[in-house]
Each structure stands twice: as C-alpha cells, then as structure tokens.
C-alpha cells in the first residue's frame, strides 16, 4: 500500500463522527494497515481517517490471538505524532487491554500523542476472556466512564458480532459512561439491528462489507455516520478510497440506495 494517490476529497463526501470531521466517510479498519509505510500511504489517500493497528501496553504475541499481535503502544506513539501533525486525516488509535487500568493508560498516551479518537477494542476474544466487559451492565459503565474520562477526545467502542447483552443495554451503559461512538459489523445482526433497537442515540461506524461506493452510500443511508473498510483495502491498497469516493458520488447522483 505504498502508492501515492490524490489527497483532495470531493465536496459532499465528508462526515462528522462524534464531533470529529472526516474528509471522507470511509476509513480503514484496525489491523488492515499495519506497517508505517502502509499507514503513511493512507494518510496521503482519500481515506477519512487513519486507524492504527490495535495496541496493547506490552508487545503482544499470544499464538491463539493473532489479530492482536502488535509491538506495544510505545512503538506507535512516534508515528501518531508524525501522522497527526502532517495532514488533515484524523488519527484513530485502537487499544485493547486485560484491565480497565491498562485501557486508561493507553487512552491517555495516545491522546497526548495526538490521536483524534480512541477506539476501544471490546470485540476481540482475548479482551472478552480477560476484561469480560459484557458480564454485567455495571462493569461496562465503569469501563466506559474511566476510559472516556481519561481524555477530552471522543471514544468509540468496537462491539463483538453477537454481544451477550442487548444493544439497548449496551448503548445505555456506554452512553452513561461518556462513550460517544460505536463500531459494529455492517450486517443485519450488527449495525442494522443496533440502529433499529437504539435509533439516533449514539454515532455508529459500520465495519466491513464495503466493496463499492454504493456500499458506503447504503450504510450511510441506513444511519451509519461512517464505514471502515477491511478486506477490500487489503486487496487494493490505499487507492481504494479514491475509487470508493468516485463511486459513492455517482451512487448519490443516481439516487441510490
């Protein structure tokens, strides 16, 4: 993903999520741009934001949880400072921890380095098995309260595909704790059911299922504020966002979806 692509977004493609302006309503999903080269290519592209790989307090190499493999948060902080100071694409720091104290520590570190948004990974099986955020409502409220209270930057929470609690209960707990955004799978049981069960009370980012600009427009029409691109980014590279933006503009002009 090292190719250089255009940097000026078309009018009308911008969005605002939890008070943060994104020049385009699509961005990468955490873990689908990993190296510094890939992330710098994203910062020069039409993406709406640059989402970092999920970071933990220490290097993570557990063989059973490969999705969380990372070199540790401190290796990413210089890159956050670089990207945050270089352009108009907000940096989203994705964090995971086995304890709430770890999440608070990571939130402060990335916010101080210049991340515009903190995305808290609660969907990964390792997080579910250690932090157990959905065991009861009080636990979720406490996690949300402490993480959101650790920074003035908005916090998003990434939800598992099939959370153990109802979306109404989850959103109520997160909102009570000060969390302003949710990342949910872009399917009926994920983002669509969330928006049906709890309409217009929290900003929602739809994750995955984005192959075309029509898909972006369709997710936004259903109520998402933005989308995160996963597999399509991996196959096409950072240039995918220029294509998605062109296709979205055509879909909107044609009255789709």
Residue, then its C-alpha position, 0 to 999 in steps of 0.5 A: x500500500x505504498x502508492x501515492x494517490x490524490x489527497x483532495x476529497x470531493x465536496x459532499x463526501x465528508x462526515x462528522x463522527x462524534x464531533x470529529x470531521x472526516x474528509x471522507x466517510x470511509x476509513x480503514x479498519x484496525x489491523x488492515x494497515x499495519x506497517x508505517x509505510x502502509x499507514x503513511x500511504x493512507x494518510x496521503x489517500x482519500x481515506x477519512x481517517x487513519x486507524x492504527x493497528x490495535x495496541x496493547x501496553x506490552x508487545x503482544x504475541x499470544x499464538x491463539x490471538x493473532x489479530x492482536x499481535x502488535x509491538x506495544x503502544x510505545x512503538x506507535x506513539x512516534x508515528x501518531x505524532x508524525x501522522x497527526x501533525x502532517x495532514x488533515x486525516x484524523x488519527x484513530x488509535x485502537x487499544x485493547x487491554x486485560x484491565x480497565x487500568x491498562x485501557x486508561x493508560x493507553x487512552x491517555x498516551x495516545x491522546x497526548x500523542x495526538x490521536x483524534x479518537x480512541x477506539x476501544x477494542x471490546x470485540x476481540x476474544x482475548x479482551x472478552x476472556x480477560x476484561x469480560x466487559x459484557x458480564x454485567x451492565x455495571x462493569x461496562x459503565x465503569x469501563x466506559x466512564x474511566x476510559x472516556x474520562x481519561x481524555x477530552x477526545x471522543x471514544x468509540x467502542x468496537x462491539x463483538x458480532x453477537x454481544x451477550x447483552x442487548x444493544x439497548x443495554x449496551x448503548x445505555x451503559x456506554x452512553x452513561x459512561x461518556x462513550x460517544x461512538x460505536x463500531x459494529x459489523x455492517x450486517x443485519x445482526x450488527x449495525x442494522x439491528x443496533x440502529x433499529x433497537x437504539x435509533x439516533x442515540x449514539x454515532x455508529x461506524x459500520x465495519x466491513x462489507x464495503x466493496x463499492x461506493x454504493x456500499x458506503x452510500x447504503x450504510x450511510x443511508x441506513x444511519x451509519x455516520x461512517x464505514x471502515x473498510x477491511x478486506x477490500x483495502x487489503x486487496x487494493x491498497x490505499x487507492x481504494x478510497x479514491x475509487x470508493x469516493x468516485x463511486x459513492x458520488x455517482x451512487x448519490x447522483x443516481x439516487x441510490x440506495 
